[in-house]
Amino acid sequence: MATEPRGVRRTAVAGATSSACYTVGSYAAMVQSGNSALLNPILRRIGQSNATLTAADYTGLVSTRVNLDTLAANLGLGSVNQLATTTVQAKDFYVALVNALPAGTNPTHVAILNQLRSWTLWMNATIQLGRLLGISSGSGAVVGATYNLLDLVAGSMFLVNGENLIFSSLGASLPGVINLGIQQLKVIQGPRQYCGRPGTQQTTARPTDTQQLGLHVDASFGNALTSIQIPGVAGLIDSPLSLTVHQPNWVGLDIGLAPTTSTLTKLDCATRNSAQFTVQNGLVTIKITTPIRTSLRARVKLLGLLSLADVQVDVNIDVTASLTIGRNGTSGYTIEVPPQAYDTFYPTTTAKVTIDSVTMPSYANVSAHTVLLNGLLGGGVSLSTTERNSFAAAAVNGALGSYFDLASPNSLVNQLVNPVLGLAGAELAGSRISLNSTPGMQCGTPKLQG
């Protein structure tokens, strides 16, 4: 039997290491949300390059993943950890990126990278890789990590440009939108991927990584009608009103985005692979200026009439309103595989819309006429100032509710606001998180060390 030498003492301790990589609100999340049509003109305008991407190209860019170890080797770095502290020439980065592409990559994507290299060939532009990749030294789970090509292309172009502000006219890039102009939109600088142990700095998305500047949007729309029900008007109508809302022919939006904070808090491989997060999504504030045209129809008792009448009230009025979308506080979110999947973005919260204030002219353009009275077509109806203002307030609040109805795919918020915010890596629902499959999630299993 072997014995320990006299005077020698060994100590064994139980050690465990858990780690994972996750991504929050990257360009890939926006593409998977269906808003890829916005990226093409923005990338071309920001980069002033000849790189032209089609919808099919976006799908390919998202699905093509680049291994960081391979990228580091092609940049002449001894290890993947050196990426966190290395700054390279932009033209050299694109060459290394081409050489790091996996076998079978779409030739179009290779051509795009070569065009980007040509764009930066005579620039003295550099890229801070740690800033682009969202990694820092000592993260502990970077080895083996991969990034999708869209994040690397978009993020590097914004860094090379040196500014995050976009002044763009997108024309008819969105269905139903005739003209769309965007001013002062700050786009996220690079993919926001975090790798490391739960509860550490390396797995915490900080506000400085995710915060946005304000933006202004001007848009014109085609003709569209939406019919909704709104509550009655006290003293005039007890039952709900039928409200027909016209799509605005022009709208101006000032949008402010607050930052999102997320932290990977726990990993569990006991039964299924699950990752737990805490997320605090910032609020979105919107100021809207637009003409509102609506028609209300209901059976009402007007103050000037003794009998009930079917009345249609038409409202045409310019308004300015302030709204808040989102919710305060920190909430928990868990990705569990299965039934959920790796490399798939999931919304972390459900947004709520609050109309904070509405400003209308002192005299609203409101007219009314009886639609049917005692089986005969009726005529005009005189409204008092009180009645006119009551109907105007009901119509405006109903129209704004229709414009910002998160559940309606045809609402202004889903046709315009959400796609534009998606361009900036933000969503009205708060944020989207993906648990990455590469490198694989590691759940610490205690073992004797020493």
Sequence and secondary structure as in RCSB ss.txt:
>XXXX:A:sequence
MATEPRGVRRTAVAGATSSACYTVGSYAAMVQSGNSALLNPILRRIGQSNATLTAADYTGLVSTRVNLDTLAANL
GLGSVNQLATTTVQAKDFYVALVNALPAGTNPTHVAILNQLRSWTLWMNATIQLGRLLGISSGSGAVVGATYNLL
DLVAGSMFLVNGENLIFSSLGASLPGVINLGIQQLKVIQGPRQYCGRPGTQQTTARPTDTQQLGLHVDASFGNAL
TSIQIPGVAGLIDSPLSLTVHQPNWVGLDIGLAPTTSTLTKLDCATRNSAQFTVQNGLVTIKITTPIRTSLRARV
KLLGLLSLADVQVDVNIDVTASLTIGRNGTSGYTIEVPPQAYDTFYPTTTAKVTIDSVTMPSYANVSAHTVLLNG
LLGGGVSLSTTERNSFAAAAVNGALGSYFDLASPNSLVNQLVNPVLGLAGAELAGSRISLNSTPGMQCGTPKLQG
>XXXX:A:secstr
     TT     EEE   BEEEEES HHHHHHTT GGGHHHHHHHHHT      HHHHHHHHH EEEHHHHHHHT
T SSGGGGGG EEEHHHHHHHHHHHS TT  HHHHHHHHHHHHHHTT   EEEHHHHHT  TT S  TT EEEHH
HHHHHHHHHHH   EEEEE  S STTEEEEEEEEEE   S  EEEESTTSGGGEE HHHH    EEEEEEE   E
EEEEE   TTT SS EEEEEE  S EEEEEEE   EEEEEEEE SSSEEEEEEEE   EEEEEEEEEEEEEEEEE
  TT SS EEEEEEEEEEEEEEEEES  S EEEEEEETTS TT  EE     EEEEEEE  SS EEEEEEEEBTT
B   EE   HHHHHHHHHHHHHHHHHHHT TT TTSHIIIIIHHHHHHTT BTTB EEEE  SS  B    EEE 
